[in-house]
Amino acid sequence: MKNTALIFISFILISCNGIAQKKSNPETKAFKVTKTDDEWKKQLTHEQYYVLRQQGTETRFSSSLNKNDKEGTYVCVACYTPLFYSEHKYDSGSGWPSFDKEIKGNVAFSSGSDYYYGIEEHCAVCGGHLGHVFNDGPKNTTGLRHCINGVGLKFIPKNE
């Protein structure tokens, strides 16, 4: 009887590592822009490759875009897809450029490696890792904080 109970408990514990705990991996999705690792390495700087292709994080307060307050559009540095408008940018004090709203359809979301770090955000066109989205943003707008690695963005000023 004890052996049957042990087998049953073991089966339940093994089954807990099922679909609910599997992570959505953007690398397995087919994106409009796809390149080999070598092609990405040739196109991107070392830091851009680390963040966009290896899901890294740039150092806090290191991005010149963190304090940018000009009007324009933030695009993916790898494929130039428009991701965020300047009107949705705000200073969250986190050390990374923050936005309360993304351009719908151009940003993809997947579960991260740890709930503490929020939901991962990726460019919906090339799959580049952008950062994370949290529910601690401005309450008077969306309540979201898209915490984005500036190295993954290129700013296009309005009228350009």
N, C-alpha and C positions, 0 to 999 in steps of 0.2 A: 504494500500500500504506500509506504514511504517513497519507494522508487517511482511509482506512478505519479505521485504528487510532485516529486522533484523534476521529473520529465515535463509535466504539465507547466510548472512554474518556469522552467528553463525555456520552454517553447514560447510562453507569453513574453518573457523578457527579450528574447531574440526578435519576436514579432514587433516589439515597440520601436524597433529601428526601421520602420516602414515608410510609407509614402509621406506621412505627416512631417517627418524629419528630413526628408530629402530636400536639398536646396535647388532652387531654380538657377541653372547655370547659363548665363548669356552666351558663353562660348559655344554651346551646342545648338544655338539658334542660327538659322541662315540669315545673314544680314545683306543688305543691298551692296555694301562695300566690304569686300573680304580680301585679305592679303595674307601672305605667308609671314611668319615671324621675321624672316630676313628682310622682307619688304617693309614691314613696320619699323624695324630697327634702322633701316636706311632713311626713312622719312622723318622719324621722330627723334628728338633729343633723348639722351639717356633718361632724364627725369620724366619726360612725357611718356616714354615707353614703360617705365616703371609704374606710373600711375594708371595710364590708359589700358595697357595690355596685361599688367601683372597685378592689378587691383591694389596698387600702393597708395600711400597718402603723402602729400607734400608737407613740409614743415609749416607749422602754424605761423601766420603773419609773414610768410615769405613771398606771397604773390602780390605783384604790383596792382592786380585787379581788385584786391581786397578793399582798397580805399577809392577806387574809381567811381566817380559820380557823374560821368558824362552820359548823355543820351545816346542810345544805340542798341545793338544786339550782340549777345554773347553766343558765339558759334563753337562747335566742336573743332578743336585744333587739328584733328586728324582728317576730317572729311567735310568741314565747313557747313555742317547742318546747323541751322538756327535752333538754339536750345532755350535761351532766356532773354527777355526784354529788360532793359535797364529800369523801366518803371516798376519792376517787381523785385529789384535789388534793394537790400537794406543791410545795415550794419548790425549783425547779431552779436558781435563781440567775441565770436568763436575763433577768429583768426583765419577764416576762410571766406571767400565770397559766398554770400547767402542770398537766396531768393525765396519769395513766398509763393511763386507760381512758375511752372514750366510751360513751354510751348507744347500744347497737347499733341500727342502723336510722335513727337521728336525725341522724347525721353522714355526709355524703357525701365522697368522696375523689376527687381528680383530680391528674394530673401537673402539677407547677408549671412555671414558666418557666425554672428553673435547678435542677439536682439538689442544689446546695449548700443551697438553701432547703427541701428536703424535699418531701413530698407535701402539696398544698394540701388544706385541710379547709373544708367548706361545710356550712351548715345544709341538711339533706336536704329540708326542707319549703319554704323560701323561696329557697334558693340563696345566701344571704349568706356572704361570705368570712369565715372565722373565724380562720385562721392556718395552721400547718403541723404535720405530725407527723414526728418523727425517731426513729431507733433508738438513742438514747443515754439512755433513761430508766432508772428503777430496775430493776436486774437481778433483784431478788428478787420483782418483780411481773410486769409485761408486757414490760419493757424498752423501752417506748415513752414518748416525751415529746410530748404534744399541747401545743404552744406556741401559746396562744390570745390574741388581742387582747381585752383586758378590755372595751373600748368596745363590743364586739359581744355582750357578755353582760349579763344581769340576774340578780342573785342573789335567790333565793326562800328565806328561812330555813325550816327544818323547822318544822312546825306552822302554816304559813300557807297 
